[in-house]
Every structure is written in C-alpha cells, then in structure tokens.
Amino acid sequence: MSGTAVGEQGHVPHILVVDDEPYIADLVTMGLRYQGYDVETVGTGRAALTAAERRRPDLLVLDVMLPDLDGLEVCRRLRADGIDVPVIFLTAKDAVEDRVTGLGVGGDDYVTKPFSLEELVARVRAVLRRVAPSEPVRRLEVAGVVLDDDSHEVTRDGVVIDLTPTEYKLLHYLMANHGRALSKAQILDHVWQYDFGGDANVVETYVSYLRRKLDKHGPPVIQTVRGVGYSFRPARLA
C-alpha cells in the first residue's frame, strides 16, 4: 500500500484528520503518512475550524460525530467562511439520508465505519485527483466577454475594455467560475490574498469598477447574489 503523495510540482498534500476516537485518528494518520501525505490531527470540531483557518488543508477527513460541533456543522462553517476544501466524512451512520445530508452540506465523499484503511486511502487519492488544478485556461469567453491571457486583453462584442491589473485578475476569477456564486471571502482570498488587510469593501468597489466598464457595451453580466457575493452570468439567468 506504500506510495508517494508528492504532486507534479513537488507539493505534498496537507490533510487534516478530525476524529475524537484516538484509535481511529492514529490509524488514519499513520496510514496517510505512510503514503507520503503531510497529516495534522485534531479531535474536536472547533479545533478543526482553527486548524483549517491557520493552514488551509488540501483535504479534510472529518468524523461526523464529534464532542462539540458535529462534522456537518464544521463543513457548513468552513463553506460559509469561504474555505472550499474537499471533505471526506467518516461516520458510523450508513442510512441513505445521512449520506445525502453529508454530501448536501458540501462533502465530497462519505466513508462508513468500520472501514478498511486501503479503501480510505483510495478515496483520498480519488478526491485529490478530482480537485487537482488543471492547466490554466488561456482564453475565456462568456456572454460576449472575451478574456485572452496570451494578449492580456479583454473585449466585449469586439470592443476592447481597458482594465487595471487588479480588475483583470478579478474578472478572470469571476469568468473562470462563471455561473457559480462566489463569496466575498473567496474573492478576497483568490484575488488579493488578504495582503491589503482583508477589508471586504474592496471587493464591492472593484466589482463596481468592472460593472461600469463592462455594462457600457451590453447587459449586466456580474450579478449580486444576495447573502453570498457575486456571480458572472447573463442577467436572464440571475
């Protein structure tokens, strides 16, 4: 069962294991470390939230039944905070409704106890492969807006749109995720990396700049998603 977990760019995936049963936590941690993964282990939901905020993992192996916050609530809070890390739930519950609930809050897979370590490792590998970054798209085209990384040019229906570097980066992120509702926290993380101090108002400001420039040449394409953030999509789909 041995192998290597080092990615093509030399990155070793960091996995956060959250389980309050010492035997299972130790077994999973040792098994994943044997595969070459960088593993951190905590035993409570609150500790998991703190650990994920401190160092964002590449994947969570998350027990559903925890002594404080259950795993489902941990997943909900991570998603609400814009931490979109993949999650594999561990649980003794195997009813269909429990699986549906786990996947419904943002889980990526669901393993019931008792489980074999080989199966869990295989699930970990499969999820990490699914979420691995692919070759960046050099040209994006949505609703008449074209962003071309090779020329670093943005056009709408053939008209060149002059953008600042930050506006360009923001537009690229929105277009690359077109149709998805992106939270301000996600946008801050991907576009600014919080270097400026983390003021969410900067997102609103730059979205207004983009809207002003894009909307001169067609219907609105950056929609406000109430209570969430923003989404790049034609107005008729809003």
C-alpha positions in Angstrom: 0.0 0.0 0.0 3.1 2.3 0.0 3.4 5.1 -2.5 4.2 8.7 -2.8 1.9 11.7 -2.4 4.2 14.3 -3.9 2.5 16.1 -6.8 4.0 17.1 -10.1 5.1 20.5 -8.8 6.6 19.0 -5.6 3.6 19.8 -3.5 2.9 17.3 -0.7 -0.9 17.4 0.0 -1.7 18.6 3.6 -4.5 16.5 5.1 -6.4 17.5 8.3 -7.8 14.4 10.1 -10.6 15.2 12.6 -11.7 12.4 14.8 -12.2 12.1 18.6 -11.6 8.4 18.8 -7.8 8.1 19.4 -7.5 4.6 17.8 -9.2 5.7 14.5 -7.4 9.0 14.5 -4.0 7.3 14.9 -4.8 4.6 12.4 -5.8 7.1 9.7 -3.0 9.5 10.4 -0.3 6.7 10.3 -1.8 5.2 7.1 -1.9 8.5 5.3 1.6 9.5 6.5 2.8 6.1 5.2 1.5 7.2 1.8 3.6 10.3 2.0 0.9 12.8 2.9 1.5 15.7 5.3 -1.1 15.0 8.1 -2.3 17.0 11.0 -4.8 15.5 13.6 -7.3 17.2 15.9 -10.1 15.8 18.0 -12.9 18.4 18.0 -14.9 20.5 15.6 -13.7 23.8 16.9 -10.1 22.7 16.7 -10.7 21.7 13.1 -12.0 25.2 12.3 -9.0 26.8 13.9 -6.5 24.4 12.2 -8.2 25.0 8.8 -8.1 28.7 9.2 -4.4 28.7 10.3 -3.2 26.5 7.5 -5.7 25.6 4.8 -5.5 21.9 4.1 -5.8 20.2 0.7 -8.4 17.8 2.1 -10.3 17.1 5.4 -11.0 13.6 6.7 -13.8 14.6 9.0 -15.7 12.5 11.6 -19.4 13.4 11.7 -19.9 12.6 15.4 -17.6 15.0 17.4 -17.9 16.1 21.1 -18.7 19.8 20.3 -19.6 20.7 16.8 -20.6 17.8 14.6 -18.8 17.3 11.3 -21.7 18.6 9.2 -21.7 21.9 11.1 -17.9 22.1 10.7 -18.3 21.7 7.0 -21.1 24.3 6.9 -19.0 26.8 8.7 -15.9 26.2 6.5 -18.0 26.8 3.4 -19.6 29.9 4.9 -16.1 31.3 5.6 -15.1 30.6 2.0 -12.8 27.7 2.9 -13.7 25.4 0.0 -11.5 22.5 1.0 -12.7 19.0 -0.1 -14.1 16.8 2.7 -14.4 13.1 3.2 -16.8 12.3 6.0 -16.2 9.4 8.4 -19.3 8.1 10.2 -20.9 5.1 11.8 -24.2 6.2 10.2 -24.9 4.4 6.9 -28.5 5.4 6.3 -29.2 7.0 2.8 -30.5 10.2 4.4 -27.2 10.6 6.3 -25.2 10.2 3.2 -27.4 12.8 1.4 -27.1 15.2 4.2 -23.3 14.9 4.3 -23.0 15.5 0.6 -25.6 18.2 0.7 -23.5 20.4 3.0 -20.5 20.3 0.7 -18.9 16.9 1.4 -17.1 15.2 -1.5 -17.2 11.6 -0.3 -18.6 9.5 2.6 -17.0 6.5 4.3 -18.8 4.5 6.9 -17.3 2.8 9.9 -15.9 0.3 10.1 -13.8 0.8 7.0 -10.6 -0.5 5.6 -7.6 1.8 5.6 -6.9 0.8 1.9 -10.4 2.0 1.0 -10.0 5.3 2.7 -6.6 5.9 1.1 -8.1 5.1 -2.3 -10.9 7.6 -1.6 -8.4 10.2 -0.6 -6.4 9.8 -3.8 -9.6 9.9 -5.9 -10.8 13.2 -4.3 -7.4 14.8 -4.6 -7.2 13.8 -8.3 -10.7 15.3 -8.9 -9.8 18.7 -7.3 -6.2 18.9 -8.6 -5.7 22.1 -10.6 -5.6 21.6 -14.4 -3.8 23.6 -17.0 -5.0 27.2 -16.7 -7.4 28.2 -19.5 -5.7 30.8 -21.7 -8.9 32.2 -23.2 -12.3 32.7 -21.5 -15.5 33.6 -23.4 -18.8 34.2 -21.6 -21.8 36.3 -22.7 -19.8 38.1 -25.4 -17.0 39.0 -23.0 -13.6 37.5 -24.1 -10.6 37.4 -21.8 -7.4 36.4 -23.6 -4.4 35.7 -21.3 -1.9 35.5 -24.2 -2.6 39.1 -25.3 -3.8 40.1 -21.8 -6.7 41.7 -23.5 -10.4 41.9 -22.7 -13.1 42.6 -25.3 -16.9 42.7 -25.3 -18.6 42.1 -28.6 -15.3 43.1 -30.2 -14.8 46.3 -28.2 -11.5 46.5 -26.2 -12.2 47.0 -22.5 -9.3 48.8 -20.7 -8.7 47.2 -17.3 -6.2 47.7 -14.5 -4.2 44.6 -13.4 -6.5 44.1 -10.3 -9.6 44.5 -12.4 -8.3 42.0 -14.9 -7.4 39.5 -12.2 -10.9 39.9 -10.6 -12.6 39.4 -14.0 -10.5 36.3 -14.7 -11.6 34.7 -11.4 -15.2 35.6 -11.9 -15.3 34.3 -15.5 -13.3 31.1 -14.7 -16.1 30.4 -12.2 -19.0 31.6 -14.3 -22.4 30.5 -13.1 -21.0 30.0 -9.5 -21.9 32.2 -6.6 -18.6 33.3 -5.1 -18.5 34.8 -1.6 -16.5 37.9 -0.9 -14.2 35.8 1.3 -13.4 33.6 -1.7 -12.8 36.6 -3.9 -10.6 38.2 -1.4 -8.6 35.0 -1.0 -8.0 34.4 -4.7 -7.6 37.9 -6.0 -6.0 39.8 -3.1 -4.6 37.1 -0.8 -5.6 39.4 2.0 -2.3 41.4 1.5 -4.2 44.7 1.8 -5.7 43.9 5.2 -8.8 42.0 4.4 -11.4 44.8 4.0 -14.4 43.2 2.2 -15.4 46.6 0.9 -12.6 46.5 -1.7 -14.5 43.7 -3.4 -17.6 45.8 -3.8 -15.5 48.7 -5.0 -13.7 46.7 -7.7 -16.9 44.9 -8.8 -18.5 48.4 -9.3 -15.5 49.4 -11.4 -15.8 46.3 -13.6 -19.6 46.7 -14.0 -19.1 50.3 -15.0 -16.7 49.3 -17.8 -18.5 46.2 -19.0 -22.0 47.4 -18.8 -21.3 50.2 -21.3 -21.2 47.6 -24.0 -24.0 45.2 -23.1 -26.4 44.0 -20.5 -25.1 43.3 -16.9 -23.0 40.1 -16.5 -21.9 40.4 -12.9 -24.8 39.6 -10.7 -25.2 40.2 -6.9 -26.2 37.0 -5.1 -28.0 38.2 -2.0 -26.3 37.0 1.2 -23.4 35.4 -0.7 -21.5 37.6 -3.0 -21.2 37.8 -6.8 -21.6 35.6 -9.9 -20.6 36.1 -13.5 -23.6 35.1 -15.6 -26.0 36.8 -18.1 -28.8 38.8 -16.5 -31.5 36.5 -17.8 -30.1 33.6 -15.6 -29.8 35.7 -12.4 
